[in-house]
Amino acid sequence: MITIATFASATDAHIAQGILDENGIPSIITDETSAQVLSIPFGIGGIRVQVNDEDFDKAQEIIKQLDLKKI
């Protein structure tokens, strides 16, 4: 798995994940629990969305089109 984007909020990460899913790209969200446990708006280094290596190029194009707050 490779990080495709890092977000300041879990909401934005989940929106990105949903759009990737709609386009047939499986993904996972990491570091969301850190944000919840530490009660801060984002985990250490942000909340990451990761995809399989072979989906990176297509996922990158999709993520670039989204108007979400990335860090």
C-alpha positions in Angstrom: 0.0 0.0 0.0 1.2 3.5 -0.8 -0.1 6.8 0.5 -2.1 8.7 -2.1 -3.0 11.7 0.0 -2.9 13.0 3.6 -5.9 14.9 5.0 -6.4 17.2 7.9 -9.8 15.6 8.7 -11.3 12.2 8.8 -14.3 13.5 6.9 -12.2 14.5 3.9 -10.3 11.2 4.0 -13.6 9.2 4.0 -14.9 11.3 1.1 -11.8 10.6 -0.9 -12.0 6.9 0.0 -15.7 6.8 -1.2 -14.8 8.4 -4.5 -11.9 6.0 -5.1 -14.2 3.2 -4.3 -16.8 4.5 -6.8 -14.0 4.3 -9.4 -13.1 0.7 -8.5 -10.0 1.6 -6.5 -9.8 -0.1 -3.1 -8.2 2.0 -0.4 -7.6 2.1 3.4 -7.5 5.0 5.8 -4.7 5.1 8.4 -3.9 7.2 11.4 -7.6 8.0 12.0 -7.5 6.3 15.4 -4.6 8.5 16.5 -6.6 11.6 15.8 -9.5 10.3 17.9 -7.4 9.1 20.8 -5.3 12.3 20.9 -8.4 14.5 20.5 -6.7 16.6 17.8 -8.1 17.5 14.4 -5.6 15.2 12.7 -3.3 12.4 13.7 0.5 12.6 13.8 1.3 13.6 10.2 -2.4 13.6 9.2 -4.9 11.0 8.2 -3.6 9.0 5.2 -5.5 7.3 2.4 -3.5 4.5 0.9 -4.0 2.5 -2.3 -2.3 -0.5 -3.9 0.8 0.3 -5.9 -0.8 -0.6 -9.2 -3.7 1.8 -8.6 -1.5 4.8 -7.7 -1.5 6.7 -11.1 -5.3 6.4 -11.5 -6.0 7.3 -7.9 -3.6 10.3 -8.1 -5.6 11.7 -11.0 -8.9 11.3 -9.1 -7.6 12.8 -5.9 -6.1 15.8 -7.7 -9.6 16.7 -9.0 -11.1 16.7 -5.5 -11.5 20.0 -3.6 -10.6 18.5 -0.3 -8.2 19.9 2.3 -5.0 17.9 2.0 -1.8 18.4 4.1 
